[in-house]
Amino acid sequence: MLGAILLTGYLGGAIQTHLRVGDPVYTHIVLGVAIWGGLFLRDPRIRALIPPKN
C-alpha cells in the first residue's frame, strides 16, 4: 500500500509537469488507475473502505 501511495505522488508530479508543457497525460492517469485498481482487488482493507452498493 505504501508503494501505491508513493507512486500516486510521483504520478501527480509527472501529470503536473506534462500539463504545464502541454503533453498528453493519459498514460499517467491510466497507470495510476491500474495501480489502485490492482490494490483494490488484492487488499481487503481497501475494499472495506469502499463497500459495493447493493
PyMOL Python script that loads the backbone (N, CA, C, O; Angstrom):
from pymol import cmd

cmd.read_pdbstr("""\
ATOM      1  N   MET A   1       0.823  -1.174   0.000  1.00  0.00           N
ATOM      2  CA  MET A   1       0.000   0.000   0.000  1.00  0.00           C
ATOM      3  C   MET A   1       0.880   1.257   0.000  1.00  0.00           C
ATOM      4  O   MET A   1       0.547   2.255  -0.639  1.00  0.00           O
ATOM      5  N   LEU A   2       1.987   1.198   0.709  1.00  0.00           N
ATOM      6  CA  LEU A   2       2.886   2.343   0.737  1.00  0.00           C
ATOM      7  C   LEU A   2       3.414   2.653  -0.659  1.00  0.00           C
ATOM      8  O   LEU A   2       3.542   3.819  -1.033  1.00  0.00           O
ATOM      9  N   GLY A   3       3.715   1.623  -1.420  1.00  0.00           N
ATOM     10  CA  GLY A   3       4.204   1.818  -2.787  1.00  0.00           C
ATOM     11  C   GLY A   3       3.171   2.511  -3.665  1.00  0.00           C
ATOM     12  O   GLY A   3       3.518   3.368  -4.478  1.00  0.00           O
ATOM     13  N   ALA A   4       1.901   2.142  -3.502  1.00  0.00           N
ATOM     14  CA  ALA A   4       0.841   2.780  -4.290  1.00  0.00           C
ATOM     15  C   ALA A   4       0.702   4.248  -3.918  1.00  0.00           C
ATOM     16  O   ALA A   4       0.488   5.092  -4.789  1.00  0.00           O
ATOM     17  N   ILE A   5       0.822   4.556  -2.647  1.00  0.00           N
ATOM     18  CA  ILE A   5       0.733   5.952  -2.212  1.00  0.00           C
ATOM     19  C   ILE A   5       1.907   6.757  -2.750  1.00  0.00           C
ATOM     20  O   ILE A   5       1.725   7.881  -3.218  1.00  0.00           O
ATOM     21  N   LEU A   6       3.103   6.196  -2.688  1.00  0.00           N
ATOM     22  CA  LEU A   6       4.276   6.902  -3.200  1.00  0.00           C
ATOM     23  C   LEU A   6       4.215   7.074  -4.716  1.00  0.00           C
ATOM     24  O   LEU A   6       4.577   8.130  -5.233  1.00  0.00           O
ATOM     25  N   LEU A   7       3.757   6.039  -5.435  1.00  0.00           N
ATOM     26  CA  LEU A   7       3.627   6.166  -6.882  1.00  0.00           C
ATOM     27  C   LEU A   7       2.538   7.161  -7.270  1.00  0.00           C
ATOM     28  O   LEU A   7       2.640   7.805  -8.313  1.00  0.00           O
ATOM     29  N   THR A   8       1.509   7.297  -6.458  1.00  0.00           N
ATOM     30  CA  THR A   8       0.481   8.295  -6.720  1.00  0.00           C
ATOM     31  C   THR A   8       1.066   9.698  -6.638  1.00  0.00           C
ATOM     32  O   THR A   8       0.754  10.553  -7.467  1.00  0.00           O
ATOM     33  N   GLY A   9       1.903   9.935  -5.652  1.00  0.00           N
ATOM     34  CA  GLY A   9       2.570  11.232  -5.549  1.00  0.00           C
ATOM     35  C   GLY A   9       3.506  11.486  -6.714  1.00  0.00           C
ATOM     36  O   GLY A   9       3.568  12.594  -7.246  1.00  0.00           O
ATOM     37  N   TYR A  10       4.227  10.459  -7.101  1.00  0.00           N
ATOM     38  CA  TYR A  10       5.141  10.581  -8.241  1.00  0.00           C
ATOM     39  C   TYR A  10       4.374  10.869  -9.521  1.00  0.00           C
ATOM     40  O   TYR A  10       4.757  11.746 -10.295  1.00  0.00           O
ATOM     41  N   LEU A  11       3.293  10.134  -9.744  1.00  0.00           N
ATOM     42  CA  LEU A  11       2.494  10.343 -10.952  1.00  0.00           C
ATOM     43  C   LEU A  11       1.796  11.703 -10.941  1.00  0.00           C
ATOM     44  O   LEU A  11       1.592  12.303 -11.996  1.00  0.00           O
ATOM     45  N   GLY A  12       1.430  12.189  -9.758  1.00  0.00           N
ATOM     46  CA  GLY A  12       0.848  13.528  -9.665  1.00  0.00           C
ATOM     47  C   GLY A  12       1.829  14.588 -10.138  1.00  0.00           C
ATOM     48  O   GLY A  12       1.444  15.523 -10.840  1.00  0.00           O
ATOM     49  N   GLY A  13       3.088  14.450  -9.762  1.00  0.00           N
ATOM     50  CA  GLY A  13       4.107  15.382 -10.235  1.00  0.00           C
ATOM     51  C   GLY A  13       4.356  15.251 -11.726  1.00  0.00           C
ATOM     52  O   GLY A  13       4.582  16.248 -12.412  1.00  0.00           O
ATOM     53  N   ALA A  14       4.316  14.019 -12.232  1.00  0.00           N
ATOM     54  CA  ALA A  14       4.504  13.815 -13.666  1.00  0.00           C
ATOM     55  C   ALA A  14       3.345  14.400 -14.461  1.00  0.00           C
ATOM     56  O   ALA A  14       3.550  14.992 -15.521  1.00  0.00           O
ATOM     57  N   ILE A  15       2.136  14.235 -13.954  1.00  0.00           N
ATOM     58  CA  ILE A  15       0.965  14.807 -14.631  1.00  0.00           C
ATOM     59  C   ILE A  15       1.059  16.324 -14.650  1.00  0.00           C
ATOM     60  O   ILE A  15       0.801  16.950 -15.677  1.00  0.00           O
ATOM     61  N   GLN A  16       1.425  16.915 -13.527  1.00  0.00           N
ATOM     62  CA  GLN A  16       1.539  18.374 -13.460  1.00  0.00           C
ATOM     63  C   GLN A  16       2.599  18.891 -14.432  1.00  0.00           C
ATOM     64  O   GLN A  16       2.396  19.908 -15.095  1.00  0.00           O
ATOM     65  N   THR A  17       3.717  18.196 -14.512  1.00  0.00           N
ATOM     66  CA  THR A  17       4.776  18.601 -15.432  1.00  0.00           C
ATOM     67  C   THR A  17       4.313  18.516 -16.881  1.00  0.00           C
ATOM     68  O   THR A  17       4.561  19.426 -17.672  1.00  0.00           O
ATOM     69  N   HIS A  18       3.645  17.427 -17.225  1.00  0.00           N
ATOM     70  CA  HIS A  18       3.177  17.270 -18.600  1.00  0.00           C
ATOM     71  C   HIS A  18       2.066  18.257 -18.936  1.00  0.00           C
ATOM     72  O   HIS A  18       1.990  18.734 -20.068  1.00  0.00           O
ATOM     73  N   LEU A  19       1.211  18.567 -17.979  1.00  0.00           N
ATOM     74  CA  LEU A  19       0.180  19.579 -18.225  1.00  0.00           C
ATOM     75  C   LEU A  19       0.805  20.947 -18.469  1.00  0.00           C
ATOM     76  O   LEU A  19       0.345  21.703 -19.324  1.00  0.00           O
ATOM     77  N   ARG A  20       1.842  21.256 -17.723  1.00  0.00           N
ATOM     78  CA  ARG A  20       2.498  22.550 -17.865  1.00  0.00           C
ATOM     79  C   ARG A  20       3.148  22.697 -19.242  1.00  0.00           C
ATOM     80  O   ARG A  20       3.136  23.780 -19.827  1.00  0.00           O
ATOM     81  N   VAL A  21       3.711  21.609 -19.750  1.00  0.00           N
ATOM     82  CA  VAL A  21       4.379  21.633 -21.044  1.00  0.00           C
ATOM     83  C   VAL A  21       3.380  21.510 -22.192  1.00  0.00           C
ATOM     84  O   VAL A  21       3.639  21.982 -23.299  1.00  0.00           O
ATOM     85  N   GLY A  22       2.241  20.875 -21.926  1.00  0.00           N
ATOM     86  CA  GLY A  22       1.225  20.714 -22.952  1.00  0.00           C
ATOM     87  C   GLY A  22       1.194  19.331 -23.566  1.00  0.00           C
ATOM     88  O   GLY A  22       0.571  19.140 -24.611  1.00  0.00           O
ATOM     89  N   ASP A  23       1.845  18.366 -22.950  1.00  0.00           N
ATOM     90  CA  ASP A  23       1.847  16.987 -23.442  1.00  0.00           C
ATOM     91  C   ASP A  23       0.608  16.252 -22.923  1.00  0.00           C
ATOM     92  O   ASP A  23       0.018  16.664 -21.924  1.00  0.00           O
ATOM     93  N   PRO A  24       0.213  15.171 -23.593  1.00  0.00           N
ATOM     94  CA  PRO A  24      -0.920  14.379 -23.101  1.00  0.00           C
ATOM     95  C   PRO A  24      -0.557  13.634 -21.818  1.00  0.00           C
ATOM     96  O   PRO A  24       0.593  13.242 -21.617  1.00  0.00           O
ATOM     97  N   VAL A  25      -1.540  13.450 -20.967  1.00  0.00           N
ATOM     98  CA  VAL A  25      -1.301  12.813 -19.667  1.00  0.00           C
ATOM     99  C   VAL A  25      -2.085  11.514 -19.497  1.00  0.00           C
ATOM    100  O   VAL A  25      -2.182  10.987 -18.388  1.00  0.00           O
ATOM    101  N   TYR A  26      -2.641  10.998 -20.586  1.00  0.00           N
ATOM    102  CA  TYR A  26      -3.498   9.820 -20.483  1.00  0.00           C
ATOM    103  C   TYR A  26      -2.764   8.611 -19.908  1.00  0.00           C
ATOM    104  O   TYR A  26      -3.329   7.873 -19.101  1.00  0.00           O
ATOM    105  N   THR A  27      -1.526   8.404 -20.310  1.00  0.00           N
ATOM    106  CA  THR A  27      -0.808   7.221 -19.835  1.00  0.00           C
ATOM    107  C   THR A  27      -0.572   7.271 -18.329  1.00  0.00           C
ATOM    108  O   THR A  27      -0.622   6.239 -17.660  1.00  0.00           O
ATOM    109  N   HIS A  28      -0.319   8.450 -17.798  1.00  0.00           N
ATOM    110  CA  HIS A  28      -0.092   8.584 -16.354  1.00  0.00           C
ATOM    111  C   HIS A  28      -1.378   8.323 -15.577  1.00  0.00           C
ATOM    112  O   HIS A  28      -1.355   7.690 -14.522  1.00  0.00           O
ATOM    113  N   ILE A  29      -2.488   8.808 -16.099  1.00  0.00           N
ATOM    114  CA  ILE A  29      -3.766   8.594 -15.427  1.00  0.00           C
ATOM    115  C   ILE A  29      -4.144   7.118 -15.471  1.00  0.00           C
ATOM    116  O   ILE A  29      -4.600   6.566 -14.469  1.00  0.00           O
ATOM    117  N   VAL A  30      -3.961   6.478 -16.614  1.00  0.00           N
ATOM    118  CA  VAL A  30      -4.277   5.046 -16.743  1.00  0.00           C
ATOM    119  C   VAL A  30      -3.382   4.227 -15.822  1.00  0.00           C
ATOM    120  O   VAL A  30      -3.857   3.278 -15.199  1.00  0.00           O
ATOM    121  N   LEU A  31      -2.112   4.566 -15.721  1.00  0.00           N
ATOM    122  CA  LEU A  31      -1.204   3.847 -14.836  1.00  0.00           C
ATOM    123  C   LEU A  31      -1.626   4.001 -13.372  1.00  0.00           C
ATOM    124  O   LEU A  31      -1.606   3.027 -12.620  1.00  0.00           O
ATOM    125  N   GLY A  32      -2.002   5.195 -12.968  1.00  0.00           N
ATOM    126  CA  GLY A  32      -2.459   5.411 -11.597  1.00  0.00           C
ATOM    127  C   GLY A  32      -3.728   4.646 -11.276  1.00  0.00           C
ATOM    128  O   GLY A  32      -3.855   4.074 -10.194  1.00  0.00           O
ATOM    129  N   VAL A  33      -4.669   4.634 -12.210  1.00  0.00           N
ATOM    130  CA  VAL A  33      -5.910   3.881 -12.004  1.00  0.00           C
ATOM    131  C   VAL A  33      -5.622   2.384 -11.949  1.00  0.00           C
ATOM    132  O   VAL A  33      -6.237   1.666 -11.160  1.00  0.00           O
ATOM    133  N   ALA A  34      -4.699   1.908 -12.772  1.00  0.00           N
ATOM    134  CA  ALA A  34      -4.342   0.485 -12.764  1.00  0.00           C
ATOM    135  C   ALA A  34      -3.679   0.090 -11.442  1.00  0.00           C
ATOM    136  O   ALA A  34      -3.942  -0.991 -10.914  1.00  0.00           O
ATOM    137  N   ILE A  35      -2.827   0.956 -10.912  1.00  0.00           N
ATOM    138  CA  ILE A  35      -2.170   0.672  -9.627  1.00  0.00           C
ATOM    139  C   ILE A  35      -3.206   0.544  -8.524  1.00  0.00           C
ATOM    140  O   ILE A  35      -3.190  -0.431  -7.772  1.00  0.00           O
ATOM    141  N   TRP A  36      -4.111   1.520  -8.416  1.00  0.00           N
ATOM    142  CA  TRP A  36      -5.110   1.488  -7.354  1.00  0.00           C
ATOM    143  C   TRP A  36      -6.165   0.418  -7.598  1.00  0.00           C
ATOM    144  O   TRP A  36      -6.713  -0.133  -6.644  1.00  0.00           O
ATOM    145  N   GLY A  37      -6.461   0.114  -8.869  1.00  0.00           N
ATOM    146  CA  GLY A  37      -7.393  -0.968  -9.171  1.00  0.00           C
ATOM    147  C   GLY A  37      -6.839  -2.316  -8.751  1.00  0.00           C
ATOM    148  O   GLY A  37      -7.556  -3.138  -8.181  1.00  0.00           O
ATOM    149  N   GLY A  38      -5.567  -2.544  -9.032  1.00  0.00           N
ATOM    150  CA  GLY A  38      -4.928  -3.781  -8.603  1.00  0.00           C
ATOM    151  C   GLY A  38      -4.866  -3.900  -7.096  1.00  0.00           C
ATOM    152  O   GLY A  38      -5.077  -4.980  -6.544  1.00  0.00           O
ATOM    153  N   LEU A  39      -4.579  -2.803  -6.430  1.00  0.00           N
ATOM    154  CA  LEU A  39      -4.552  -2.813  -4.974  1.00  0.00           C
ATOM    155  C   LEU A  39      -5.948  -3.051  -4.409  1.00  0.00           C
ATOM    156  O   LEU A  39      -6.101  -3.749  -3.406  1.00  0.00           O
ATOM    157  N   PHE A  40      -6.959  -2.478  -5.044  1.00  0.00           N
ATOM    158  CA  PHE A  40      -8.344  -2.674  -4.610  1.00  0.00           C
ATOM    159  C   PHE A  40      -8.740  -4.146  -4.714  1.00  0.00           C
ATOM    160  O   PHE A  40      -9.405  -4.677  -3.824  1.00  0.00           O
ATOM    161  N   LEU A  41      -8.335  -4.796  -5.788  1.00  0.00           N
ATOM    162  CA  LEU A  41      -8.693  -6.195  -5.968  1.00  0.00           C
ATOM    163  C   LEU A  41      -7.892  -7.126  -5.058  1.00  0.00           C
ATOM    164  O   LEU A  41      -8.354  -8.220  -4.735  1.00  0.00           O
ATOM    165  N   ARG A  42      -6.716  -6.709  -4.648  1.00  0.00           N
ATOM    166  CA  ARG A  42      -5.835  -7.588  -3.873  1.00  0.00           C
ATOM    167  C   ARG A  42      -5.972  -7.422  -2.361  1.00  0.00           C
ATOM    168  O   ARG A  42      -5.866  -8.404  -1.627  1.00  0.00           O
ATOM    169  N   ASP A  43      -6.202  -6.215  -1.888  1.00  0.00           N
ATOM    170  CA  ASP A  43      -6.142  -5.930  -0.451  1.00  0.00           C
ATOM    171  C   ASP A  43      -7.547  -5.737   0.127  1.00  0.00           C
ATOM    172  O   ASP A  43      -8.257  -4.821  -0.288  1.00  0.00           O
ATOM    173  N   PRO A  44      -7.954  -6.570   1.063  1.00  0.00           N
ATOM    174  CA  PRO A  44      -9.302  -6.430   1.630  1.00  0.00           C
ATOM    175  C   PRO A  44      -9.486  -5.150   2.456  1.00  0.00           C
ATOM    176  O   PRO A  44     -10.614  -4.693   2.641  1.00  0.00           O
ATOM    177  N   ARG A  45      -8.392  -4.570   2.950  1.00  0.00           N
ATOM    178  CA  ARG A  45      -8.522  -3.325   3.716  1.00  0.00           C
ATOM    179  C   ARG A  45      -8.994  -2.172   2.838  1.00  0.00           C
ATOM    180  O   ARG A  45      -9.741  -1.307   3.296  1.00  0.00           O
ATOM    181  N   ILE A  46      -8.562  -2.157   1.581  1.00  0.00           N
ATOM    182  CA  ILE A  46      -9.008  -1.120   0.651  1.00  0.00           C
ATOM    183  C   ILE A  46     -10.460  -1.360   0.261  1.00  0.00           C
ATOM    184  O   ILE A  46     -11.241  -0.414   0.163  1.00  0.00           O
ATOM    185  N   ARG A  47     -10.829  -2.628   0.036  1.00  0.00           N
ATOM    186  CA  ARG A  47     -12.224  -2.946  -0.299  1.00  0.00           C
ATOM    187  C   ARG A  47     -13.156  -2.583   0.844  1.00  0.00           C
ATOM    188  O   ARG A  47     -14.312  -2.234   0.605  1.00  0.00           O
ATOM    189  N   ALA A  48     -12.680  -2.656   2.082  1.00  0.00           N
ATOM    190  CA  ALA A  48     -13.519  -2.293   3.230  1.00  0.00           C
ATOM    191  C   ALA A  48     -13.777  -0.784   3.255  1.00  0.00           C
ATOM    192  O   ALA A  48     -14.806  -0.348   3.771  1.00  0.00           O
ATOM    193  N   LEU A  49     -12.873   0.009   2.713  1.00  0.00           N
ATOM    194  CA  LEU A  49     -13.072   1.456   2.682  1.00  0.00           C
ATOM    195  C   LEU A  49     -14.137   1.871   1.672  1.00  0.00           C
ATOM    196  O   LEU A  49     -14.825   2.873   1.864  1.00  0.00           O
ATOM    197  N   ILE A  50     -14.269   1.094   0.593  1.00  0.00           N
ATOM    198  CA  ILE A  50     -15.220   1.405  -0.460  1.00  0.00           C
ATOM    199  C   ILE A  50     -16.126   0.187  -0.647  1.00  0.00           C
ATOM    200  O   ILE A  50     -15.869  -0.639  -1.523  1.00  0.00           O
ATOM    201  N   PRO A  51     -17.182   0.064   0.163  1.00  0.00           N
ATOM    202  CA  PRO A  51     -18.042  -1.115   0.037  1.00  0.00           C
ATOM    203  C   PRO A  51     -18.903  -1.027  -1.225  1.00  0.00           C
ATOM    204  O   PRO A  51     -19.269   0.066  -1.658  1.00  0.00           O
ATOM    205  N   PRO A  52     -19.222  -2.181  -1.810  1.00  0.00           N
ATOM    206  CA  PRO A  52     -20.081  -2.163  -3.017  1.00  0.00           C
ATOM    207  C   PRO A  52     -21.501  -1.746  -2.674  1.00  0.00           C
ATOM    208  O   PRO A  52     -21.989  -2.018  -1.577  1.00  0.00           O
ATOM    209  N   LYS A  53     -22.150  -1.095  -3.601  1.00  0.00           N
ATOM    210  CA  LYS A  53     -23.549  -0.668  -3.413  1.00  0.00           C
ATOM    211  C   LYS A  53     -24.474  -1.816  -3.776  1.00  0.00           C
ATOM    212  O   LYS A  53     -24.291  -2.463  -4.808  1.00  0.00           O
ATOM    213  N   ASN A  54     -25.447  -2.066  -2.950  1.00  0.00           N
ATOM    214  CA  ASN A  54     -26.426  -3.138  -3.237  1.00  0.00           C
ATOM    215  C   ASN A  54     -27.736  -2.565  -3.660  1.00  0.00           C
ATOM    216  O   ASN A  54     -28.674  -3.311  -3.941  1.00  0.00           O
TER     217      ASN A  54
END
""", "prot")
cmd.dss("prot")
cmd.show_as("cartoon", "prot")
cmd.util.cbc("prot")
cmd.orient("prot")
